[in-house]
Amino acid sequence: MPWMETVGLALLLAGAWFWMDSAKAREAGMRAARAACDADDLLLLDDTVALCMLRPERDDAGRLRLRRVYHFEYSDTGNNRRRGSVTLLGSELVMLYVGPRAEPETALPDEGPLLPPS
């Protein structure tokens, strides 16, 4: 087999591996985001995560892995959007961030309608 065909086949196989590994990692990110939203009684918006960052990094055992950070949006009241993130090293969850929640607003006493000065 000529060397160009060998290189082309190797690139094709590497691309297929990367695609399948990315799909597996994305699914792990989705599971983590869904679990966090379910645990805190939040609504996961758009039912998806979006890749924000991808870079190589070493794990605790010294192996080179891909670090992926996914962002997702959720709602705590049903009429707002807040951003969270899931960080994976390979397909293992490293960090999950769900931002601070809005404090419930306290109702102010009704002072009646504002009238113009007489």
C-alpha positions as CSV (number, residue, x, y, z in Angstrom):
1,M,0.0,0.0,0.0
2,P,1.5,3.4,-1.0
3,W,2.4,5.7,1.9
4,M,-0.2,8.4,1.0
5,E,-3.0,5.8,1.3
6,T,-1.6,4.6,4.6
7,V,-1.5,8.2,6.0
8,G,-5.0,8.9,4.7
9,L,-6.4,5.8,6.3
10,A,-4.7,6.6,9.6
11,L,-6.2,10.1,9.5
12,L,-9.6,8.7,8.7
13,L,-9.4,6.3,11.6
14,A,-8.2,9.1,14.0
15,G,-11.1,11.3,12.9
16,A,-13.6,8.4,13.5
17,W,-12.0,7.8,17.0
18,F,-12.2,11.5,17.9
19,W,-15.8,11.7,16.7
20,M,-16.9,8.7,18.8
21,D,-14.9,9.8,21.8
22,S,-16.5,13.3,21.6
23,A,-20.0,11.7,21.4
24,K,-19.3,9.6,24.5
25,A,-18.0,12.6,26.4
26,R,-20.9,14.8,25.4
27,E,-23.4,12.2,26.6
28,A,-21.5,12.1,29.9
29,G,-21.8,15.9,30.1
30,M,-25.6,15.7,29.4
31,R,-26.1,13.1,32.1
32,A,-24.3,15.3,34.6
33,A,-26.2,18.4,33.6
34,R,-29.6,16.6,33.8
35,A,-28.7,15.0,37.2
36,A,-27.7,18.4,38.6
37,C,-30.8,20.1,37.3
38,D,-33.1,17.3,38.6
39,A,-31.4,17.3,42.1
40,D,-31.9,21.1,42.5
41,D,-35.3,21.2,40.9
42,L,-34.1,23.3,37.9
43,L,-35.3,23.2,34.3
44,L,-32.5,22.3,31.8
45,L,-33.2,24.5,28.8
46,D,-32.8,23.3,25.3
47,D,-32.0,19.9,26.7
48,T,-28.4,20.1,25.5
49,V,-24.8,21.0,26.3
50,A,-22.5,23.0,24.0
51,L,-18.7,22.5,23.8
52,C,-16.9,25.6,25.0
53,M,-13.3,24.4,25.3
54,L,-11.2,21.5,24.2
55,R,-7.5,21.0,25.1
56,P,-5.1,18.2,26.0
57,E,-4.3,17.7,29.7
58,R,-2.8,15.0,31.9
59,D,-4.9,13.1,34.4
60,D,-3.8,11.9,37.9
61,A,-2.1,8.8,36.5
62,G,-0.1,11.0,34.0
63,R,-2.0,9.9,30.9
64,L,-2.8,12.5,28.2
65,R,-6.5,13.1,28.0
66,L,-8.8,15.6,26.4
67,R,-10.3,18.2,28.8
68,R,-13.7,19.3,27.6
69,V,-15.8,22.1,29.1
70,Y,-19.5,22.2,28.1
71,H,-21.9,25.0,28.9
72,F,-25.6,24.6,29.4
73,E,-28.5,26.8,30.3
74,Y,-31.0,26.2,33.0
75,S,-33.9,28.1,34.6
76,D,-34.7,28.3,38.3
77,T,-37.9,30.3,38.0
78,G,-39.2,29.3,34.6
79,N,-38.8,32.7,33.0
80,N,-35.0,33.3,33.1
81,R,-31.8,31.8,31.7
82,R,-28.8,31.0,33.8
83,R,-25.5,29.4,32.7
84,G,-23.9,26.3,34.1
85,S,-20.9,24.3,33.0
86,V,-19.6,20.7,33.0
87,T,-15.9,19.9,32.9
88,L,-14.8,16.5,31.8
89,L,-11.3,14.9,31.6
90,G,-11.7,12.1,29.0
91,S,-15.3,11.0,29.9
92,E,-14.9,11.5,33.6
93,L,-16.7,14.3,35.4
94,V,-14.1,16.7,37.0
95,M,-16.3,19.7,37.9
96,L,-19.9,20.7,37.6
97,Y,-20.9,24.3,38.1
98,V,-24.5,25.5,38.6
99,G,-24.4,29.2,39.4
100,P,-26.0,31.0,42.3
101,R,-29.8,31.2,42.4
102,A,-31.8,34.3,42.7
103,E,-33.0,35.1,46.1
104,P,-36.8,35.2,46.4
105,E,-38.0,38.7,46.3
106,T,-39.8,39.9,49.4
107,A,-43.0,41.7,48.8
108,L,-43.1,45.3,49.7
109,P,-46.1,46.6,51.6
110,D,-48.7,48.1,49.4
111,E,-48.6,51.9,49.9
112,G,-51.5,52.6,47.6
113,P,-51.4,54.6,44.4
114,L,-49.1,57.5,44.0
115,L,-51.0,60.7,43.8
116,P,-49.7,64.0,42.5
117,P,-49.0,66.6,45.1
118,S,-52.0,69.0,45.7
